[in-house]
């Protein structure tokens, strides 16, 4: 199946690790032109090395930025536009709220979660979607998370941010559809990334178990009996960003291996 992604200009936030890095690899394999944003120069350098070892042709443009800062995010977008000549596809995968047992939460925890997840997405989505509308088209895929649909005791602030991003996805899809811009979201369940470790530590503290036991329990809860791999999430992202999904917009797609068997 030809996804018609060759030559597309793709900006990926959180592209130096985890699902974002898996997306960068997948887009480069499709001969897209890729820019990735990460907070750490060291992580970006490691990502470039990983991509060079995995993809024979194509090197991403990299930008280091703290996307919780609106001005820094705007500069990162400007740098990506200058390097690529525009943005056809945006994948947001940067930022994640710290998982915390309920008794350890404070009002600051809730604010920090919105900064880390919600605003790190909004600060990039806002300028990019407006540029896409002016250009007459584009596709945005937000990597959100099942915590916005199913309340987890250790992920309440982050889940609230995720739920907000799902509404943003549906609302912007409706607002910009006639401008040729599609907006969709994917909600992964637990995925084997670096961020998973911190979540398992919170789960272990809440349950009074070890991290290994928390990992085993997380795997046992899944519908397929195993955690997702980043590449499996990336495959879905690429489809939603591609011409093969030309009439899909405003969709919130659960990618959780039937872990949460619900119909909406």
PEGIPE-V57035 format. One record per backbone hydrogen bond with DSSP energy under -1.0 kcal/mol. CO is the residue of the C=O (numbers start at 1). NH is the residue of the N-H. Records with the same first field share a line. If there is no record, write none. Layout:
CO = NH, NH
This chain:
3 = 243
5 = 8
8 = 33
9 = 88, 89
10 = 35
11 = 91
12 = 37
17 = 21
18 = 22
19 = 23
20 = 24
21 = 25
22 = 26
23 = 27
24 = 28
25 = 29
27 = 32
28 = 31
31 = 7
33 = 10
34 = 61
35 = 12
36 = 63
37 = 14, 15
38 = 65
40 = 44
41 = 45
42 = 46
43 = 47
44 = 48
45 = 49
46 = 50
47 = 51
48 = 52
49 = 53
50 = 54
51 = 55
61 = 36
63 = 38
66 = 69
69 = 73
70 = 74
71 = 75
72 = 76
73 = 77
74 = 78
75 = 79
76 = 80
77 = 81
78 = 82
79 = 83
80 = 84
81 = 85
88 = 139
89 = 11
90 = 141
91 = 13
92 = 143
101 = 104
102 = 105
106 = 110
107 = 111
108 = 112
109 = 113
110 = 114
111 = 115
112 = 116
113 = 117
114 = 119
117 = 121
118 = 122
119 = 123
121 = 124, 125
122 = 126
124 = 128
125 = 129
126 = 130
127 = 131
128 = 132
129 = 133
130 = 134
131 = 135
132 = 136, 137
138 = 182
139 = 90
140 = 184
141 = 92
142 = 186
145 = 148
146 = 149, 150
152 = 155
154 = 100
155 = 159
156 = 160
157 = 161
158 = 162
159 = 163
160 = 164
161 = 165
162 = 166
163 = 167
164 = 168
165 = 169
166 = 170
167 = 171
168 = 172
169 = 173
170 = 174
171 = 175
172 = 176
176 = 179, 181
177 = 180
180 = 138
182 = 140
183 = 250
184 = 142
185 = 253
186 = 144
187 = 255
188 = 146
190 = 228
191 = 193
195 = 199
196 = 200
197 = 201
198 = 202
199 = 203
200 = 204
201 = 205
202 = 206
203 = 207
204 = 208, 209
210 = 214
211 = 215
212 = 216
213 = 217
214 = 218
215 = 219
216 = 220
217 = 221
228 = 192
229 = 232, 233
230 = 234
231 = 235
233 = 237
234 = 238
235 = 239
236 = 240
237 = 241
242 = 245
243 = 246
245 = 248
251 = 185
253 = 187
255 = 189
256 = 259
260 = 262
